[in-house]
Amino acid sequence: MTSAHTSLITKEAIQLDLDANSKFDVIRSLCGRLFVVNRTENPSSLYQDIIKREEVVSTFAGWQTAIPHAISRHISVPSLCFARVKEDDFSWNSRDEIVRFVFLLCAPISEDMKRLRQSQSYVFSSVAQLIGQAETIELWQQASDEQVILDSLCRAFDAWQNG
């Protein structure tokens, strides 16, 4: 599936069955992934910006999902990563916050902050619609190919934009 959203997320920005011991491990791994796909030259500083944001308020979103995010000078273009955590009982902050899916959303500091906030809202809204659908959660749990995840996200982004 080809979509305009491939500039936001690519197949290479998706990790399935990520082995992690903490939310910090997940965020660190996804920052490394953003380095690999040439979205950041400094994954360590990007990681620090995301952790600072995470310390303000947890990004646990319910429905087995967390959406850590940050606006940072250490990211070159708006970028989204997805990880499916390997363990079924992975805890984000507490035992009550079980997470299987993590979306990392990063955007560069922009002079047009209103436009940036609108684009963040569109991603958050699309993800919120997806995580509320049992069939999507099941699809993500069973996916053996990153393309399946990418296709589901692109469909949701298209629906949000056209709806």
Backbone torsions as a table, in degrees:
resi	resn	phi	psi	omega
1	MET	NA	128.7	177.2
2	THR	-104.1	136.2	-177.4
3	SER	-148.8	157.0	175.3
4	ALA	-65.0	-17.2	-176.2
5	HIS	-80.2	-5.1	178.7
6	THR	-65.4	-14.7	173.8
7	SER	-75.5	-24.0	177.8
8	LEU	-85.9	-46.7	-179.6
9	ILE	-138.4	139.1	177.5
10	THR	-122.5	165.7	178.2
11	LYS	-56.2	-35.9	-179.0
12	GLU	-70.0	-14.0	179.4
13	ALA	-94.1	13.0	-178.7
14	ILE	-115.2	130.3	178.5
15	GLN	-121.0	126.4	177.0
16	LEU	-103.7	139.0	176.9
17	ASP	57.4	50.2	177.4
18	LEU	-68.5	124.0	178.4
19	ASP	-87.9	111.2	-176.2
20	ALA	-142.7	150.8	178.8
21	ASN	-101.9	-16.6	-177.6
22	SER	-154.8	167.9	176.1
23	LYS	-62.0	-29.3	178.7
24	PHE	-65.4	-39.5	176.2
25	ASP	-62.0	-42.5	-179.2
26	VAL	-63.6	-48.6	-178.4
27	ILE	-63.5	-42.2	178.3
28	ARG	-60.4	-44.0	179.9
29	SER	-63.4	-42.8	-179.8
30	LEU	-68.8	-33.9	174.1
31	CYS	-64.7	-38.7	175.6
32	GLY	-62.9	-38.0	177.9
33	ARG	-64.0	-39.4	177.8
34	LEU	-64.9	-30.5	174.0
35	PHE	-67.6	-45.3	-178.9
36	VAL	-60.4	-36.8	-179.1
37	VAL	-92.7	17.3	174.1
38	ASN	61.2	39.2	176.9
39	ARG	-103.2	-16.6	177.1
40	THR	-143.6	145.4	173.2
41	GLU	-98.8	-9.4	-176.0
42	ASN	-136.9	77.6	-177.3
43	PRO	-63.0	-28.6	179.3
44	SER	-67.3	-44.0	178.3
45	SER	-70.0	-36.7	175.5
46	LEU	-61.4	-44.7	176.9
47	TYR	-55.7	-46.2	-179.6
48	GLN	-61.1	-40.2	178.2
49	ASP	-63.6	-40.1	-179.8
50	ILE	-68.5	-41.5	179.1
51	ILE	-64.4	-40.4	176.5
52	LYS	-57.9	-43.3	179.0
53	ARG	-66.3	-40.7	-179.6
54	GLU	-63.7	-32.4	179.7
55	GLU	-70.9	-23.9	178.9
56	VAL	-68.9	-49.8	177.2
57	VAL	-156.8	140.9	-179.9
58	SER	-60.0	146.1	179.1
59	THR	-102.0	17.7	172.8
60	PHE	-63.0	128.4	-174.0
61	ALA	-111.4	1.4	-175.0
62	GLY	84.4	177.0	177.2
63	TRP	52.2	38.9	177.2
64	GLN	65.8	24.1	-171.7
65	THR	-129.8	141.4	170.8
66	ALA	-126.6	147.1	-179.0
67	ILE	-131.3	71.8	174.5
68	PRO	-64.1	145.5	-176.3
69	HIS	-156.9	159.0	178.2
70	ALA	-162.7	153.6	168.1
71	ILE	-103.5	125.4	-169.9
72	SER	-144.8	149.2	173.9
73	ARG	-81.2	-1.0	-177.7
74	HIS	-100.9	16.9	175.3
75	ILE	-127.6	138.6	-172.9
76	SER	-86.3	-35.0	179.9
77	VAL	-142.8	156.8	175.8
78	PRO	-52.9	131.3	-173.4
79	SER	-142.5	143.4	177.8
80	LEU	-126.8	134.1	173.4
81	CYS	-120.7	155.0	177.6
82	PHE	-130.6	137.0	172.6
83	ALA	-133.6	136.5	168.2
84	ARG	-103.0	117.9	-179.1
85	VAL	-74.0	140.6	-174.6
86	LYS	-64.5	-43.6	-175.2
87	GLU	-81.1	136.6	179.2
88	ASP	-69.4	-25.1	-174.1
89	ASP	-113.1	33.1	-179.9
90	PHE	-67.0	128.4	-178.0
91	SER	-100.7	128.9	179.8
92	TRP	-77.2	-56.3	179.1
93	ASN	-126.7	-33.0	-177.4
94	SER	-149.9	173.0	179.9
95	ARG	-62.5	-21.3	179.7
96	ASP	-81.8	-8.3	-176.5
97	GLU	-115.5	71.9	178.9
98	ILE	-79.1	128.3	-175.9
99	VAL	-125.9	134.9	173.3
100	ARG	-117.8	-26.9	-175.5
101	PHE	-123.4	132.0	-179.7
102	VAL	-127.3	127.7	173.3
103	PHE	-109.4	124.1	175.2
104	LEU	-106.8	117.9	-179.4
105	LEU	-114.1	122.6	179.3
106	CYS	-129.2	141.6	178.0
107	ALA	-138.6	146.3	177.5
108	PRO	-73.5	152.7	173.9
109	ILE	-60.3	134.1	-173.1
110	SER	-130.2	149.8	173.8
111	GLU	-72.1	-25.9	-179.6
112	ASP	-100.5	74.2	-176.1
113	MET	-65.9	-30.5	178.1
114	LYS	-62.5	-46.1	179.0
115	ARG	-64.2	-40.1	178.4
116	LEU	-62.0	-44.9	179.2
117	ARG	-63.1	-37.7	177.8
118	GLN	-64.1	-41.6	-179.9
119	SER	-68.7	-35.9	175.0
120	GLN	-63.2	-43.0	-179.7
121	SER	-59.5	-40.0	-179.5
122	TYR	-65.3	-39.2	177.8
123	VAL	-68.1	-48.0	-179.7
124	PHE	-59.7	-42.5	180.0
125	SER	-64.3	-43.0	178.9
126	SER	-62.9	-45.2	179.3
127	VAL	-65.0	-41.5	179.7
128	ALA	-59.8	-40.7	177.7
129	GLN	-64.5	-41.5	-178.7
130	LEU	-66.1	-44.5	-175.0
131	ILE	-72.0	-14.5	175.8
132	GLY	-85.4	0.3	-178.0
133	GLN	-108.2	116.7	-178.0
134	ALA	-58.0	-36.8	-178.4
135	GLU	-67.6	-30.9	177.2
136	THR	-70.8	-44.4	178.1
137	ILE	-58.8	-44.4	178.8
138	GLU	-63.2	-42.8	177.7
139	LEU	-58.2	-47.7	-179.6
140	TRP	-64.8	-37.3	179.6
141	GLN	-65.5	-34.4	-173.5
142	GLN	-98.0	-10.6	-175.7
143	ALA	-59.0	132.6	176.2
144	SER	-109.8	0.3	-178.5
145	ASP	-135.8	133.6	-180.0
146	GLU	-58.8	-28.7	-178.6
147	GLN	-62.1	-33.6	178.1
148	VAL	-61.2	-43.9	178.6
149	ILE	-65.5	-48.1	-179.1
150	LEU	-57.5	-45.7	179.9
151	ASP	-60.5	-41.7	-179.3
152	SER	-65.7	-38.2	178.7
153	LEU	-68.9	-43.9	179.5
154	CYS	-62.3	-39.5	176.4
155	ARG	-61.4	-42.5	-179.6
156	ALA	-66.6	-41.8	178.7
157	PHE	-63.9	-41.7	177.6
158	ASP	-62.4	-43.6	179.8
159	ALA	-62.9	-42.2	-179.6
160	TRP	-64.7	-44.5	-178.8
161	GLN	-66.2	-36.6	-176.7
162	ASN	-91.2	-10.5	-176.3
163	GLY	-89.6	NA	NA
